[in-house]
Amino acid sequence: MSLTAEQVKKEVMLLTPENIEHYPCTQARKDDFRMLWNKCGPQAGRDVIFADIYYGKFPLPSEIFGKTS
């Protein structure tokens, strides 16, 4: 499955500090997400995981949380 950058942008919008704990990614990436979210804002947190999702390293958030943005 090939995603566009716009599709991945919509996907990362589903991630929050509350639900990232249940997202199947590395603990280091969860820590990066939370740190950037708190320090620089929500978009920075989401941007840190964007490439991992785009390149298929982690599943789509909508597949895990059962919803789309």
C-alpha positions in Angstrom: 0.0 0.0 0.0 1.5 3.3 -1.0 0.4 6.4 0.9 0.6 10.0 0.0 2.0 12.6 2.3 -1.5 14.0 2.7 -2.9 10.7 3.8 -0.1 10.3 6.4 -0.8 13.8 7.7 -4.4 12.8 8.3 -3.3 9.6 10.0 -0.8 11.3 12.4 -3.6 13.6 13.5 -5.1 10.7 15.3 -2.1 10.4 17.7 -2.3 12.1 21.1 -0.3 11.9 24.3 -3.0 9.7 25.8 -3.3 7.1 23.0 0.4 7.0 21.9 1.0 4.6 24.8 -1.3 2.0 23.0 0.3 2.6 19.6 2.7 -0.2 18.5 5.9 1.7 18.1 9.2 1.8 20.0 9.3 3.3 23.5 12.0 5.7 22.2 9.6 7.0 19.6 6.8 7.4 22.2 9.2 9.4 24.4 10.2 11.6 21.4 6.5 12.1 20.6 5.6 13.2 24.1 8.7 15.3 24.6 8.2 17.3 21.3 4.4 17.6 21.9 5.1 19.1 25.3 8.0 21.3 24.3 7.1 22.5 20.8 3.4 21.6 20.4 1.2 18.9 18.9 2.4 19.2 15.4 6.0 18.7 16.4 5.1 15.5 18.2 3.2 14.2 15.2 6.0 15.2 12.8 8.5 13.1 14.7 6.6 9.9 13.8 5.5 10.9 10.3 8.3 9.3 8.4 8.1 6.0 10.3 4.4 5.7 9.3 5.0 7.0 5.7 7.7 4.3 5.1 5.7 1.6 6.8 7.8 1.1 9.9 4.7 1.4 12.1 1.1 0.7 11.2 -1.5 3.4 10.4 -3.0 4.9 13.5 -6.5 4.3 12.0 -5.8 0.6 11.8 -5.0 0.6 15.5 -7.6 2.9 16.8 -10.4 2.0 14.3 -11.2 5.5 13.1 -10.0 8.0 10.5 -9.5 11.7 10.9 
